[in-house]
Amino acid sequence: MPEHNTSQPPPKPQPRVLVIRGGAIGDFILTLPALRLLRDTIAGCHLEVFGYPAIAGLAQMAGLADGVRSLEHRTMAPLFAKNAPIDEALAEHLRSFNLVVSFLYDPDGLFRASLERVGVKTLIECSPRVQPDGGHASKQLAQGLEKIAMFLEAEHLLRAHFDRPPPDRRRVAIHVGSGSPKKNWPLEHWLKLADEIKDAETEVVFITGEAEEARGMRIPASHTNWHALPLAELAGRLGTCTAFFGHDSGISHLAAACGVPSLLLFGPTDPAVWAPPQPWVTVLPEETGDLATLEYQRVKLAGAQVVAKT
């Protein structure tokens, strides 16, 4: 009898995608919908991120990346110089990706030329620059992917990116800072609001970092203060909160990405572009652009409405 060939065809190699993204905390979180779009569109892909590990690690925490490498590693520097010798192990690693997506600002094309020189076949460049009249920042950041027929949808944009356990009690987190003093409501207002919110059923915690410390924003010892926590730990703690109050900041984007109902105060920046897009985020704008003039009673009422929904 003739023999039948029962051997199976070799499995197809796993698609490999590299995303290169620097930027601050908020910039990176605004890019998570684009990472989710890549992950959902290229089924079963291995996705790696080159970035700042303390920030880019959030993509791993969200299940959107399989690995992270540092943009600041010494072998990366020649990629930004003209005709500089490139580490062969790095070159081989870069060539292993079917698709490289770069969110780096590369006005002179030096980075693009280096990738071409090492043999990267498919490079998609997404502009990291957000225009004031171009729509929401996450949509602008993902526009470069339209070159390969990937379009950001509501399912990528309007969702939490991190798992959140059921809160064990009512807990309100207040982040008193942002990247600019102009975007901050006065600290004394936040302290007064915390005193009025806190009761036997409601815990209030403050969030601060090195920027707030450098500006002399001190939280009294009578209040719980989560200070300078690693981002992954802070994300885990934010997930235990029932509400979050803050400004236009990366930490506000992190709270929204954790699914925490949030009240965000916006002054000089446009919330249509920069506010987290999730439906559980309430934005309270100050039309004059000066948050120091935002009335205390307006914030207190808006905050009470957010807390009441939890």
Disulfide bonds with the S-S distance in Angstrom:
none
